[in-house]
């Protein structure tokens, strides 16, 4: 019985960030202007973003599932996890839909703080769960660089 419950937990926890990302992608799809923006050096082609985000969302769900299936989740972890997921989703809308590039810089830097805090909380409970979030951290740092570059160049 416990293994069926764990399978449900894993599926649910991987599906949540994927669904959030898919919904945001759908909302902003008509507003994406990435190809016409002046971009800083090392800017990847647009096709890279959905691939990277899919991988990162899966890692996010796997990491959270490790904590939940081992009963290591607590209120702080749940709150920070869902706050960072909200900030993650809203960044795309702020940047692409509303085109508030300066606000999106502030927003992504706040997201970065939440991601770092989430990783610290995960680390205290399970090192693997925290290490699985490192690609997300590095991507948010890189996205911050891109966001600042786009703001300065446009």
N, CA, C and O of each residue as an XYZ file, in Angstrom:
616
protein
N       0.822     -1.201      0.000
C       0.000      0.000      0.000
C       0.858      1.254      0.000
O       0.559      2.225     -0.695
N       1.933      1.224      0.791
C       2.794      2.398      0.876
C       3.468      2.693     -0.463
O       3.649      3.859     -0.814
N       3.840      1.656     -1.216
C       4.500      1.892     -2.503
C       3.549      2.544     -3.509
O       3.980      3.373     -4.311
N       2.270      2.185     -3.480
C       1.291      2.837     -4.359
C       1.136      4.302     -3.978
O       1.029      5.167     -4.847
N       1.124      4.573     -2.698
C       1.029      5.965     -2.232
C       2.264      6.746     -2.676
O       2.150      7.893     -3.107
N       3.434      6.135     -2.573
C       4.673      6.801     -2.994
C       4.692      7.073     -4.491
O       5.161      8.124     -4.926
N       4.191      6.144     -5.273
C       4.122      6.350     -6.725
C       3.221      7.541     -7.029
O       3.556      8.381     -7.864
N       2.075      7.613     -6.348
C       1.171      8.751     -6.535
C       1.871     10.057     -6.156
O       1.754     11.058     -6.864
N       2.593     10.044     -5.042
C       3.321     11.246     -4.587
C       4.319     11.685     -5.655
O       4.398     12.870     -5.981
N       5.081     10.738     -6.201
C       6.082     11.075     -7.224
C       5.416     11.653     -8.471
O       5.860     12.669     -9.006
N       4.360     11.007     -8.923
C       3.672     11.490    -10.126
C       3.107     12.889     -9.884
O       3.288     13.785    -10.707
N       2.428     13.072     -8.760
C       1.849     14.379     -8.428
C       2.934     15.451     -8.327
O       2.784     16.543     -8.876
N       4.012     15.144     -7.635
C       5.049     16.156     -7.396
C       5.848     16.509     -8.648
O       6.362     17.622     -8.757
N       5.954     15.597     -9.571
C       6.603     15.922    -10.846
C       5.606     16.646    -11.747
O       5.982     17.549    -12.494
N       4.342     16.252    -11.678
C       3.324     16.873    -12.535
C       3.061     18.336    -12.174
O       2.831     19.153    -13.065
N       3.091     18.676    -10.899
C       2.751     20.048    -10.495
C       3.653     21.079    -11.164
O       3.133     21.977    -11.826
N       4.980     21.000    -11.030
C       5.798     22.021    -11.709
C       5.692     21.952    -13.227
O       5.749     22.985    -13.895
N       5.540     20.746    -13.786
C       5.374     20.640    -15.241
C       4.081     21.313    -15.694
O       4.063     21.988    -16.723
N       3.015     21.136    -14.945
C       1.741     21.775    -15.296
C       1.823     23.292    -15.137
O       1.312     24.034    -15.976
N       2.459     23.748    -14.069
C       2.639     25.195    -13.878
C       3.436     25.771    -15.045
O       3.055     26.789    -15.623
N       4.538     25.117    -15.384
C       5.355     25.582    -16.509
C       4.605     25.541    -17.825
O       4.729     26.453    -18.642
N       3.826     24.488    -18.037
C       3.039     24.389    -19.265
C       1.971     25.463    -19.354
O       1.740     26.032    -20.421
N       1.324     25.738    -18.242
C       0.305     26.786    -18.214
C       0.920     28.149    -18.499
O       0.376     28.929    -19.281
N       2.038     28.433    -17.872
C       2.727     29.705    -18.116
C       3.175     29.786    -19.569
O       3.030     30.829    -20.206
N       3.718     28.694    -20.095
C       4.120     28.673    -21.495
C       2.966     28.959    -22.430
O       3.116     29.684    -23.413
N       1.813     28.388    -22.122
C       0.623     28.634    -22.933
C       0.203     30.102    -22.852
O      -0.102     30.723    -23.870
N       0.188     30.649    -21.640
C      -0.224     32.048    -21.439
C       0.694     32.999    -22.193
O       0.223     33.930    -22.846
N       1.990     32.772    -22.108
C       2.931     33.744    -22.671
C       3.292     33.467    -24.129
O       3.996     34.267    -24.745
N       2.826     32.352    -24.694
C       3.255     31.959    -26.040
C       2.999     33.033    -27.101
O       3.784     33.167    -28.039
N       1.938     33.780    -26.969
C       1.627     34.817    -27.961
C       2.409     36.107    -27.727
O       2.375     37.018    -28.554
N       3.103     36.178    -26.611
C       3.783     37.414    -26.233
C       5.308     37.329    -26.306
O       5.989     38.336    -26.111
N       5.842     36.160    -26.579
C       7.299     35.980    -26.556
C       7.939     36.778    -27.685
O       7.598     36.623    -28.858
N       8.870     37.629    -27.298
C       9.585     38.466    -28.266
C      11.099     38.236    -28.199
O      11.885     39.098    -28.593
N      11.488     37.079    -27.700
C      12.897     36.771    -27.476
C      13.745     36.942    -28.735
O      14.853     37.474    -28.665
N      13.240     36.501    -29.872
C      14.024     36.546    -31.107
C      14.299     37.957    -31.609
O      15.266     38.170    -32.340
N      13.470     38.923    -31.232
C      13.694     40.293    -31.725
C      14.425     41.183    -30.716
O      14.743     42.335    -31.010
N      14.686     40.640    -29.528
C      15.391     41.416    -28.503
C      16.889     41.444    -28.774
O      17.449     40.488    -29.311
N      17.527     42.532    -28.402
C      18.984     42.551    -28.347
C      19.377     41.759    -27.107
O      18.879     42.020    -26.012
N      20.273     40.789    -27.283
C      20.618     39.887    -26.191
C      22.112     39.976    -25.871
O      22.930     40.294    -26.734
N      22.448     39.687    -24.614
C      23.859     39.701    -24.224
C      24.598     38.491    -24.792
O      23.970     37.543    -25.263
N      25.925     38.524    -24.747
C      26.697     37.359    -25.207
C      26.289     36.088    -24.449
O      25.848     36.146    -23.301
N      26.444     34.972    -25.103
C      26.141     33.644    -24.562
C      24.641     33.371    -24.433
O      24.238     32.426    -23.753
N      23.825     34.186    -25.076
C      22.380     33.934    -25.053
C      22.077     32.708    -25.906
O      22.467     32.649    -27.072
N      21.386     31.736    -25.331
C      21.085     30.527    -26.107
C      19.944     30.771    -27.085
O      19.189     31.731    -26.928
N      19.811     29.914    -28.091
C      18.661     30.019    -28.992
C      17.377     29.712    -28.218
O      17.405     28.993    -27.220
N      16.274     30.251    -28.677
C      14.988     30.121    -27.990
C      14.585     28.667    -27.764
O      13.911     28.367    -26.778
N      14.977     27.767    -28.645
C      14.581     26.365    -28.544
C      15.143     25.698    -27.278
O      14.603     24.686    -26.830
N      16.190     26.237    -26.712
C      16.816     25.667    -25.512
C      15.919     25.826    -24.283
O      15.902     24.949    -23.419
N      15.184     26.919    -24.194
C      14.438     27.233    -22.974
C      13.386     26.192    -22.595
O      13.371     25.764    -21.441
N      12.510     25.765    -23.495
C      11.530     24.760    -23.070
C      12.174     23.427    -22.676
O      11.680     22.734    -21.787
N      13.268     23.076    -23.336
C      13.972     21.838    -22.990
C      14.557     21.952    -21.583
O      14.377     21.062    -20.752
N      15.256     23.051    -21.329
C      15.859     23.249    -20.009
C      14.797     23.299    -18.922
O      14.948     22.669    -17.876
N      13.730     24.043    -19.163
C      12.701     24.167    -18.130
C      12.018     22.834    -17.855
O      11.667     22.553    -16.709
N      11.826     22.021    -18.861
C      11.232     20.698    -18.634
C      12.127     19.872    -17.720
O      11.651     19.252    -16.770
N      13.411     19.866    -18.007
C      14.365     19.133    -17.169
C      14.354     19.684    -15.742
O      14.310     18.922    -14.776
N      14.392     20.997    -15.620
C      14.435     21.616    -14.290
C      13.156     21.350    -13.499
O      13.212     21.099    -12.295
N      12.014     21.403    -14.164
C      10.762     21.114    -13.468
C      10.698     19.655    -13.011
O      10.196     19.363    -11.926
N      11.201     18.754    -13.832
C      11.242     17.344    -13.426
C      12.157     17.179    -12.210
O      11.790     16.509    -11.245
N      13.338     17.782    -12.254
C      14.253     17.705    -11.108
C      13.624     18.316     -9.856
O      13.806     17.806     -8.751
N      12.891     19.400    -10.035
C      12.210     20.045     -8.917
C      11.229     19.057     -8.271
O      11.215     18.893     -7.051
N      10.421     18.409     -9.096
C       9.445     17.459     -8.582
C      10.084     16.232     -7.957
O       9.614     15.744     -6.929
N      11.143     15.731     -8.561
C      11.860     14.576     -8.007
C      12.444     14.930     -6.644
O      12.318     14.171     -5.683
N      13.076     16.077     -6.577
C      13.689     16.529     -5.342
C      12.656     16.661     -4.219
O      12.878     16.201     -3.099
N      11.548     17.282     -4.533
C      10.483     17.451     -3.542
C       9.896     16.096     -3.143
O       9.538     15.889     -1.983
N       9.799     15.183     -4.098
C       9.271     13.842     -3.817
C      10.174     13.061     -2.876
O       9.690     12.327     -2.014
N      11.464     13.211     -3.033
C      12.407     12.536     -2.120
C      12.085     12.925     -0.679
O      12.006     12.070      0.204
N      11.903     14.212     -0.457
C      11.606     14.683      0.894
C      10.257     14.172      1.379
O      10.124     13.733      2.522
N       9.267     14.231      0.512
C       7.923     13.847      0.929
C       7.804     12.350      1.192
O       7.181     11.949      2.175
N       8.384     11.524      0.340
C       8.256     10.079      0.527
C       9.074      9.582      1.716
O       8.795      8.511      2.255
N      10.065     10.340      2.121
C      10.850      9.966      3.305
C      10.359     10.694      4.562
O      11.011     10.669      5.606
N       9.191     11.344      4.438
C       8.583     12.090      5.555
C       9.544     13.139      6.118
O       9.622     13.342      7.330
N      10.267     13.795      5.222
C      11.206     14.841      5.630
C      10.665     16.236      5.373
O      11.300     17.231      5.721
N       9.495     16.305      4.765
C       8.876     17.606      4.497
C       8.412     18.236      5.797
O       7.947     17.544      6.702
N       8.539     19.527      5.883
C       7.925     20.254      6.988
C       7.251     21.498      6.416
O       7.320     21.757      5.214
N       6.618     22.240      7.264
C       5.856     23.414      6.802
C       6.751     24.415      6.085
O       6.352     24.952      5.052
N       7.949     24.683      6.600
C       8.856     25.650      5.971
C       9.236     25.222      4.558
O       9.261     26.041      3.639
N       9.528     23.950      4.392
C       9.898     23.447      3.064
C       8.726     23.592      2.094
O       8.900     24.050      0.965
N       7.545     23.202      2.537
C       6.367     23.305      1.658
C       6.116     24.750      1.244
O       5.876     25.036      0.071
N       6.172     25.655      2.212
C       5.899     27.063      1.919
C       6.931     27.624      0.948
O       6.569     28.244     -0.051
N       8.205     27.413      1.231
C       9.268     27.945      0.366
C       9.205     27.311     -1.016
O       9.387     28.004     -2.016
N       8.952     26.022     -1.092
C       8.868     25.334     -2.379
C       7.787     25.961     -3.260
O       8.030     26.258     -4.429
N       6.605     26.160     -2.701
C       5.509     26.689     -3.507
C       5.647     28.194     -3.753
O       5.175     28.693     -4.774
N       6.278     28.913     -2.846
C       6.549     30.339     -3.095
C       7.520     30.484     -4.259
O       7.296     31.302     -5.151
N       8.597     29.700     -4.261
C       9.561     29.823     -5.363
C       8.927     29.390     -6.673
O       9.247     29.947     -7.724
N       8.030     28.404     -6.634
C       7.351     27.977     -7.858
C       6.447     29.103     -8.379
O       6.365     29.328     -9.586
N       5.779     29.799     -7.476
C       4.960     30.951     -7.854
C       5.830     32.059     -8.455
O       5.495     32.607     -9.505
N       6.937     32.388     -7.800
C       7.826     33.429     -8.314
C       8.404     33.025     -9.665
O       8.564     33.865    -10.551
N       8.713     31.758     -9.821
C       9.216     31.238    -11.087
C       8.188     31.466    -12.193
O       8.519     31.984    -13.260
N       6.950     31.080    -11.935
C       5.891     31.214    -12.944
C       5.624     32.671    -13.289
O       5.463     33.019    -14.458
N       5.579     33.505    -12.290
C       5.236     34.909    -12.520
C       6.351     35.673    -13.234
O       6.078     36.672    -13.899
N       7.604     35.221    -13.107
C       8.686     35.921    -13.798
C       8.417     35.956    -15.300
O       8.529     37.008    -15.930
N       8.067     34.824    -15.865
C       7.825     34.757    -17.315
C       6.710     35.694    -17.745
O       6.791     36.327    -18.798
N       5.679     35.778    -16.936
C       4.551     36.646    -17.262
C       4.971     38.117    -17.166
O       4.619     38.930    -18.020
N       5.717     38.438    -16.128
C       6.193     39.821    -15.967
C       7.117     40.201    -17.130
O       7.011     41.297    -17.679
N       8.018     39.294    -17.497
C       9.012     39.588    -18.532
C       8.398     39.592    -19.932
O       8.610     40.531    -20.699
N       7.643     38.554    -20.266
C       7.163     38.402    -21.641
C       5.783     39.012    -21.893
O       5.573     39.655    -22.922
N       4.858     38.824    -20.984
C       3.496     39.311    -21.225
C       3.416     40.812    -20.971
O       2.952     41.571    -21.822
N       3.872     41.235    -19.792
C       3.779     42.651    -19.437
C       4.991     43.466    -19.880
O       4.950     44.696    -19.884
N       6.065     42.778    -20.253
C       7.293     43.422    -20.750
C       7.855     44.434    -19.745
O       8.398     45.469    -20.131
N       7.721     44.129    -18.481
C       8.263     44.967    -17.413
C       9.655     44.450    -17.083
O       9.856     43.753    -16.089
N      10.601     44.801    -17.925
C      11.946     44.219    -17.857
C      12.685     44.571    -16.565
O      13.382     43.723    -16.008
N      12.546     45.801    -16.083
C      13.239     46.152    -14.843
C      12.614     45.420    -13.653
O      13.328     44.890    -12.802
N      11.290     45.393    -13.598
C      10.622     44.653    -12.522
C      11.005     43.177    -12.578
O      11.157     42.534    -11.540
N      11.159     42.642    -13.784
C      11.522     41.227    -13.906
C      12.920     40.966    -13.348
O      13.190     39.861    -12.877
N      13.815     41.956    -13.389
C      15.138     41.800    -12.767
C      14.979     41.655    -11.258
O      15.534     40.740    -10.650
N      14.232     42.547    -10.673
C      14.000     42.477     -9.223
C      13.328     41.145     -8.872
O      13.702     40.482     -7.904
N      12.326     40.769     -9.682
C      11.575     39.541     -9.440
C      12.483     38.317     -9.483
O      12.393     37.449     -8.616
N      13.360     38.240    -10.488
C      14.214     37.059    -10.608
C      15.270     37.023     -9.506
O      15.691     35.944     -9.090
N      15.697     38.184     -9.033
C      16.653     38.201     -7.916
C      15.984     37.735     -6.621
O      16.617     37.071     -5.801
N      14.722     38.076     -6.439
C      13.970     37.550     -5.290
C      13.786     36.038     -5.455
O      13.931     35.285     -4.492
N      13.468     35.599     -6.667
C      13.372     34.165     -6.941
C      14.682     33.471     -6.592
O      14.677     32.402     -5.982
N      15.784     34.063     -6.971
C      17.104     33.492     -6.673
C      17.285     33.301     -5.164
O      17.796     32.270     -4.725
N      16.877     34.268     -4.391
C      16.974     34.160     -2.927
C      16.114     32.999     -2.424
O      16.552     32.215     -1.582
N      14.887     32.896     -2.944
C      14.015     31.789     -2.531
C      14.611     30.431     -2.924
O      14.534     29.477     -2.150
N      15.197     30.341     -4.106
C      15.792     29.077     -4.557
C      16.971     28.704     -3.659
O      17.109     27.544     -3.270
N      17.808     29.662     -3.335
C      18.938     29.382     -2.436
C      18.430     28.912     -1.076
O      18.935     27.938     -0.517
N      17.436     29.605     -0.556
C      16.876     29.217      0.740
C      16.258     27.822      0.666
O      16.420     27.021      1.587
N      15.554     27.529     -0.424
C      14.968     26.206     -0.608
C      16.055     25.134     -0.610
O      15.902     24.091      0.025
N      17.141     25.385     -1.315
C      18.238     24.418     -1.376
C      18.835     24.190      0.009
O      19.153     23.057      0.371
N      18.986     25.252      0.776
C      19.507     25.125      2.146
C      18.555     24.268      2.988
O      18.996     23.368      3.703
N      17.259     24.545      2.902
C      16.285     23.747      3.658
C      16.308     22.281      3.222
O      16.264     21.380      4.059
N      16.375     22.050      1.925
C      16.444     20.680      1.419
C      17.712     19.996      1.930
O      17.674     18.835      2.339
N      18.825     20.711      1.905
C      20.117     20.146      2.322
C      20.064     19.666      3.774
O      20.632     18.629      4.116
N      19.390     20.416      4.602
C      19.281     20.041      6.025
C      18.523     18.727      6.212
O      18.692     18.042      7.221
N      17.694     18.386      5.240
C      16.879     17.167      5.339
C      17.446     16.012      4.514
O      17.438     14.862      4.953
N      17.943     16.333      3.305
C      18.431     15.287      2.405
C      19.352     15.922      1.371
O      18.934     16.772      0.585
N      20.605     15.497      1.384
C      21.600     16.104      0.495
C      21.256     15.897     -0.980
O      21.401     16.824     -1.778
N      20.807     14.710     -1.352
C      20.469     14.451     -2.748
C      19.360     15.391     -3.224
O      19.432     15.931     -4.328
N      18.339     15.586     -2.392
C      17.242     16.490     -2.761
C      17.774     17.893     -3.022
O      17.302     18.575     -3.932
N      18.745     18.327     -2.240
C      19.307     19.667     -2.461
C      20.201     19.700     -3.695
O      20.151     20.654     -4.472
N      21.016     18.668     -3.882
C      21.918     18.644     -5.044
C      21.155     18.623     -6.366
O      21.627     19.163     -7.366
N      19.982     18.002     -6.369
C      19.171     17.972     -7.585
C      18.649     19.356     -7.967
O      18.198     19.565     -9.093
N      18.712     20.299     -7.028
C      18.268     21.667     -7.297
C      19.399     22.568     -7.805
O      19.144     23.702     -8.209
N      20.630     22.084     -7.790
C      21.754     22.924     -8.233
C      21.649     23.333     -9.701
O      21.962     24.482    -10.010
N      21.228     22.466    -10.625
C      21.047     22.950    -12.005
C      20.029     24.098    -12.085
O      20.201     25.030    -12.872
N      18.989     24.028    -11.284
C      17.983     25.096    -11.219
C      18.628     26.390    -10.730
O      18.403     27.458    -11.301
N      19.418     26.291     -9.688
C      20.114     27.469     -9.165
C      21.007     28.088    -10.238
O      20.975     29.300    -10.450
N      21.795     27.267    -10.906
C      22.702     27.794    -11.941
C      21.915     28.400    -13.107
O      22.326     29.410    -13.677
N      20.790     27.786    -13.458
C      19.973     28.318    -14.551
C      19.364     29.657    -14.163
O      19.291     30.564    -14.993
N      18.928     29.796    -12.916
C      18.359     31.071    -12.465
C      19.436     32.155    -12.445
O      19.161     33.306    -12.785
N      20.639     31.805    -12.058
C      21.749     32.767    -12.107
C      21.991     33.197    -13.550
O      22.139     34.385    -13.832
N      22.031     32.226    -14.460
C      22.224     32.528    -15.881
C      21.055     33.353    -16.427
O      21.263     34.304    -17.181
N      19.833     32.988    -16.047
C      18.651     33.745    -16.486
C      18.685     35.171    -15.947
O      18.223     36.095    -16.616
N      19.221     35.357    -14.761
C      19.363     36.710    -14.199
C      20.310     37.535    -15.060
O      20.040     38.698    -15.359
N      21.420     36.923    -15.454
C      22.362     37.586    -16.353
C      21.672     37.972    -17.663
O      21.825     39.096    -18.143
N      20.910     37.030    -18.240
C      20.202     37.313    -19.495
C      19.177     38.431    -19.300
O      19.056     39.318    -20.145
N      18.449     38.390    -18.203
C      17.426     39.397    -17.913
C      18.053     40.788    -17.802
O      17.551     41.751    -18.382
N      19.141     40.883    -17.061
C      19.829     42.169    -16.905
C      20.373     42.635    -18.258
O      20.269     43.811    -18.605
N      20.952     41.704    -19.017
C      21.486     42.049    -20.335
C      20.414     42.550    -21.284
O      20.610     43.543    -21.985
N      19.274     41.858    -21.305
C      18.176     42.289    -22.178
C      17.682     43.677    -21.758
O      17.405     44.524    -22.608
N      17.576     43.901    -20.474
C      17.128     45.215    -19.994
C      18.096     46.315    -20.444
O      17.672     47.361    -20.936
N      19.375     46.072    -20.274
C      20.376     47.101    -20.617
C      20.501     47.329    -22.117
O      20.808     48.442    -22.544
N      20.268     46.294    -22.930
C      20.469     46.393    -24.370
C      19.224     46.816    -25.155
O      19.305     47.071    -26.357
N      18.089     46.889    -24.486
C      16.848     47.213    -25.213
C      16.208     48.467    -24.724
O      15.162     48.867    -25.237
